[in-house]
Amino acid sequence: MGRHGVDLTALESDPNDVAADEHRPPDPLQRFTSGGWKRGVIRLLVGVVLVVGVISYTGTEPLKRLLDPSVAVFLLLGAVVHLGQRTARIVKWSHVIDGTVLVQHGWPYLLRVQLIGMMGNLLLPVSEGLKVWAVSRTRVHAKIGVESIAAETALHAFFVGVAGALGVAVLATAPTTLKWVSGVVVAAPLTLLVVLARWPRESATGIRVIDARVIGWCVVETACQLVLYALALHALGVSITMTLILALSPVLFLADLIMITPSGLGMREALFAVVLPLLAGATAETGVAAGLLVSSMLLVATLVGGGLALLLPREE
């Protein structure tokens, strides 16, 4: 049990961690039983209020389309794709930290931590914190862990930005807004990667970003995200090419980075409602329905993946 009563047996510790326990960062899940859940409920309510507000603006048509039985198959496919994306991200991260002093668990263990963290994210943004905690023996290690996650996230954002830049380059009619967003999503993470590469060696030693395995799994992760968008739009009958998906991806990706609400709930629907009419010729109602469908895909993946992660036997 954690010091605040949280059962931590699902995230087993390395035996060598005992001597460093007093210097180890606290388990992020402890925030649930130390009052953090109250802030989590507020975040969830903010997301619900945003969704209600968007639906109030567009009407109940998005909900009706989402409840169409033909959409259910795409919802399940999207959930599977998202779990594949999370797996690719974890395998990528395991290669990023392979040469560091961090605890070298195998990627299945790290995936389990990720899935449990995704469930925690329904209230509090603890997923990345749990990953850092799982591989850190000390607070110094935790700093390296944070840098490694920042690096692998920046790499993924860079790939999404490049995809968007390719899309708007092909589309002569792409709005200037999309061009600017694609440029920012390319430049910002690239700048962060350069900063991390020039960080003091004692801090960032061993973090691998320019590595064939890391790049390869990042491509898989990014492809899964694009497929997720394509599935949601296709399910709602939106006629859209892969070029359009590429052009829209940086803007839609922003919803995944906004931590105001759990998993971008509400923010995603609003973004889809604004962005899809720009290029896809879809209505705002269809955009809201697409955002709700993507959010539903993530929710199913979170509940199924997290539930299995908690139920499966612990590694010994």
Protein Blocks (a to p, Z undefined) as FASTA:
>chain_A
ZZkopafklmccdfklmmmmmmpccdfklmmmnopmmmmmmmmmmmmmmmmmmmmmnojm
lmmmmmpmklmmmmmmmmmmmmmmmmmmmmmmmmmmmmmmbdcddfklmmmmmmmmmmmm
mmmccklmmmmmmmpcbfklmmmmmmmmmmmmmmmmmmmmmmmmmmmmmmmmlcfklmmm
mmmmmmmmmmmmmmmmmgcfklmgoiafbdfklmmmmmmmmmmmmmmmmmmmmmnopacd
fklmmmmmmmmmmmmmpckbghhiojlmmmmmmmmmmmnopafklmmmmmmmmmmmmmmm
mmmmmmmmmmpccdZZ
